[in-house]
Amino acid sequence: MAELPANRSEAVAVDDHAAPNARLRTLNRSISLPEDKVTSRWETLKLAYKTLGVVFGGLVTSPLYVYPSMPLKSPTEDDYLGIYSIMFWTLSLIGVVKYASIALKADDQGEGGTFALYSLLCRNMEIGFLSSKRIVPNSRISHANVYQSSQKPSRLGKFIEKSVIARRVLLFIAMLGMCMLIGDGILTPAISVLSAMDGIRGPFPSVSKSWVEALSAIVLIVLFLLQKFGTSRVSFLFSPIMGAWTFTTPLVGIYSIIHYYPSIFKAISPHYMFRFFSRNGKEGWLLLGGTVLCITGSEALFADLGHFSRSSIQIAFLFTIYPSLVLTYAGQTAYLIKNPYDHDDGFFKFIPTPIYWPMFIIATLAAIVASQSLISATFSVIKQSVVLDYFPRVKVVHTSSSKEGEVYSPEVNYILMVLCVAVILIFGDGNNIGNAFGVVVILVMLITTILLTLVMIMIWRTPPVLVALYFSVFFVMEGAYVSAVFTKIPEGGWIPFAISLILAFIMFGWFYGRQRKIEYELTHKIDLERLGVLLSDPCVQRVPGLCFFYTNIQDGLTPILGHYIKNMKSLHKVTIFTTLRYLLVPKVAPRERIVIKKLGLKGVYGCVIQYGYADSLNLEGDDFVHQVTESLQAHIEDSSAYVPTVPLEVEEEISEVEEAKLAGVVHVRGKTRFYIGKNCRWFDRFMLGFYEVLHSNCRSALPAMGVPLPQCIEVGMLYEA
């Protein structure tokens, strides 16, 4: 994980009097910071191998539960051929064309997923709620490396920029996509482990469903309890396990094809798919709720782009995962054509008896790895949401010192565990969980299609014919799936839908409240002239010590400062107004992490700690104070090179910082609440009231940064809504 600068060379000292050539050097350095993922072929192949254990766990284990999730009634040979044709073209169009060929190119500086698409739109089209006011004016962060269209905004872009409602809808859609991924983290462990454990009933038919559900719940509880130790110690096993699964299941599939139905691949012709729908009508349409599960986990191709290179994911999918799934489903279908009523156990029934137990062990381990991948992804999504202020603060622990993406959240972990176990025990039937899973899978895909279309129109400026072709094919295809899975909402599909809507509402309410607070602070901010007037009051004393005064705005000072000075009648001799700035970029280079400048008053400085949404806010108490003060002293020395200064004055200023640090460090933050008057609109009254409930029950920001509690001071103040 990139850490805060530990020496002077890693701090960026910002001063308005810097020489032009120094500015140019800094700009050139900023432009060159993002390094392309240029790797050798061998390194790419190694990365592709590692993706098997991280990216494709949910997708490649889908044969465990696809056929058992289909409510088939007296299926015929033509029915199975039609179903296989649907699955083949779903994997080919959505997996190969949409994700592997198009979506992977829509990365946000190497990061993928629905939120990366949203941030890409925000930064390029100025349509996000993270307005330019949240970008540090004097920051040396250069966005030259970010695509900036030289063309005028499109008509659609202008409309979204001007419409507050359109921007809120777009934000809510992006949040819903993130929440659906969290819902995936609940359902993937449940359905994967339950489907794998169900293999016990093959050799032992006397084992009841209740025992399988109980055993699955125990496995999941153990898995969640082990999360706090991190996955580093066992992650080296993930890729071999998933590799064994990926290469053995198609071999079984080939055996099944040869033994039962060698002509299965004639179903690749779309003719069988159209015949299936014309023959079955409404029943065939409803079966789409089960066939959609064959592509579950494909969103991970895009969402995990930040951890791997584009080429490694494409190689792994196109040359291992895709052919493995095509052959496995072909083998299952070939078996079911000859044994049409075995679809409830569609995976384990087609396993030859001599290798049944080895395949059962591999399937169980693969299901656990797939579950672990989704649990880890959920922690990562929550962490990014907290860092970017989209989600109430929860505890986030980094369980590995070398792997930046390996995080753990105790609160989230135990909530996931309770929900997973509840899903198994309450909705233990594979059909019901499959119905719920289908809602998550297809809605995330539909949201990605919508955001990708906006990227094509407003950023890539793709020819309208190609945009129309892309949108019509995938929106119609995924829309048909959505219409089918929505009929399953009463039969368990409401579970992830309800969870995702609740989470999206929490995220939107939290973010809306935070934005309103920032707007209030920008409107009532204290400028340096006003601060000078306050400090010139004879009653106001400059007391010994170093104070970090936290503020949410950069081009001014928080109104809490005036409230503090008027009541305390004092300010520390060295006061650093500190802003934690979360930029809409995945990562901020270490050299640009700390930005410091003088504010023109004796002993008063400004400091910005800059982080991207994929970075870790890894600030630890005394170490944080040491790094900031060291950067401040470097800034004082550097600024003297451009502004005529007596050397003694520079030494005196540096010694004052050191003396203040030794006298004691205190961290001051505002504990603000909204005063919701009778004149508030009903929307503000409801949303801000909801925000206050969340704010009262979430963790404080300063303990999350590792600041010792005895050094924390909270200043209460009411903001008028």
DACORBEL-V138023 format. One record per pair of residues at least 12 apart in sequence whose C-alpha atoms are under 6 Angstrom apart, sorted by the first residue. I is the first residue (numbers start at 0). J is the second residue. D is the distance in Angstrom with one decimal. If there is no record, write none. Layout:
i=(I:I)
j=(J:J)
d=(D:D)
//
This chain:
i=(0:5:7:7:9:10:10:10:11:11:12:12:13:13:14:29:30:43:46:47:47:47:49:51:51:52:52:52:53:54:56:57:57:58:58:58:61:63:63:65:66:66:67:67:67:67:68:68:68:68:69:76:80:81:81:81:84:84:84:85:99:103:107:109:110:110:111:111:111:112:112:113:114:123:126:153:174:175:176:178:179:179:181:182:184:184:184:185:187:188:189:191:192:192:193:195:195:216:229:241:248:249:249:249:252:252:252:255:256:256:259:259:260:285:287:287:288:288:295:378:383:383:387:387:389:389:390:391:392:392:394:395:395:431:431:434:434:434:435:435:438:508:508:509:512:512:520:523:524:524:524:524:525:525:525:526:539:539:540:541:541:541:541:542:542:543:543:544:544:544:544:545:545:545:545:545:546:546:546:546:547:547:547:548:548:548:549:549:549:549:550:551:572:573:573:574:575:575:576:576:577:577:578:579:579:580:580:581:581:581:582:584:585:585:585:586:586:586:587:587:592:592:593:593:594:594:618:619:619:620:620:632:665:666:666:667:667:668:669:669:669:670:670:670:671:671:671:672:672:673:673:673:673:674:674:674:674:675)
j=(403:626:630:633:590:590:593:630:591:594:595:634:595:596:596:141:144:311:311:311:312:315:238:238:241:237:238:241:372:299:369:296:369:295:296:297:293:194:346:292:342:345:342:343:344:345:289:429:430:433:289:336:266:271:272:275:266:267:272:272:313:301:119:305:304:305:301:302:304:301:302:447:173:147:160:457:503:503:443:499:439:499:377:495:373:374:377:419:370:370:419:366:215:366:215:362:363:420:398:365:327:323:326:327:326:327:330:330:330:333:333:334:333:483:480:483:483:484:440:407:612:613:581:612:506:510:506:697:697:698:408:407:408:490:491:487:491:492:491:492:484:686:690:690:687:690:557:558:555:556:557:558:555:556:558:555:568:569:569:569:570:571:572:571:572:571:572:571:659:662:663:573:574:659:660:664:574:664:665:666:575:576:666:576:577:667:576:577:578:668:578:578:602:602:603:603:604:605:605:606:606:607:607:607:608:608:609:609:610:611:611:611:611:612:613:611:613:614:610:611:608:609:607:608:606:607:704:704:705:705:706:653:710:710:711:712:713:713:713:714:715:713:714:715:715:716:717:717:718:717:718:719:720:717:718:719:720:720)
d=(4.6:5.9:5.8:6.0:4.4:5.4:5.7:5.7:5.7:5.4:5.5:4.9:5.9:5.4:5.9:5.5:5.7:5.4:5.7:4.3:5.9:5.1:5.6:5.3:5.8:4.6:4.0:5.6:5.6:5.6:4.1:4.7:5.1:5.3:4.3:6.0:5.7:5.9:5.6:5.7:5.7:5.4:5.8:4.2:5.9:5.9:5.5:6.0:4.4:5.3:4.9:5.3:5.4:4.8:4.5:5.1:5.2:5.3:5.5:5.9:5.8:5.8:5.7:5.2:5.6:4.2:5.1:4.6:5.1:5.4:3.9:5.9:5.8:5.9:5.0:5.9:5.7:5.4:5.3:4.9:5.6:5.5:5.4:5.4:4.9:5.3:5.9:5.4:5.9:4.3:5.6:5.1:6.0:5.4:5.5:5.9:5.1:5.4:5.0:5.8:5.8:5.2:5.1:4.7:5.6:4.7:3.8:4.9:5.0:5.5:5.7:5.8:5.0:5.2:5.9:6.0:5.5:4.7:5.7:5.9:5.3:6.0:5.8:5.8:5.3:5.0:5.0:5.9:5.6:5.4:5.6:5.7:4.6:5.9:5.0:5.8:5.9:5.1:5.2:3.7:5.8:5.8:5.7:5.4:5.7:5.6:5.8:6.0:5.7:5.4:5.2:5.1:5.9:4.9:5.9:5.2:4.5:4.8:4.5:5.7:5.0:5.2:5.1:4.7:5.6:5.7:5.5:5.7:4.1:4.8:4.9:5.1:6.0:4.8:5.3:4.8:4.7:5.9:4.9:5.8:5.0:6.0:4.8:4.7:5.8:4.8:5.8:4.8:5.9:5.2:5.3:5.7:5.7:4.5:6.0:5.1:4.8:5.5:4.8:5.9:4.7:5.7:4.8:5.9:4.9:5.9:4.7:5.9:4.9:5.5:5.1:5.1:4.7:5.0:4.8:4.4:5.8:5.5:5.6:5.5:5.7:5.0:5.9:5.0:5.6:5.0:5.0:6.0:4.5:4.9:4.4:5.8:4.8:5.9:4.9:4.8:5.9:5.1:5.5:4.7:5.9:5.7:5.5:4.6:5.5:4.9:5.7:5.0:5.9:5.6:4.7:5.7:5.8:5.9:5.7:4.8:5.8:5.5)
//
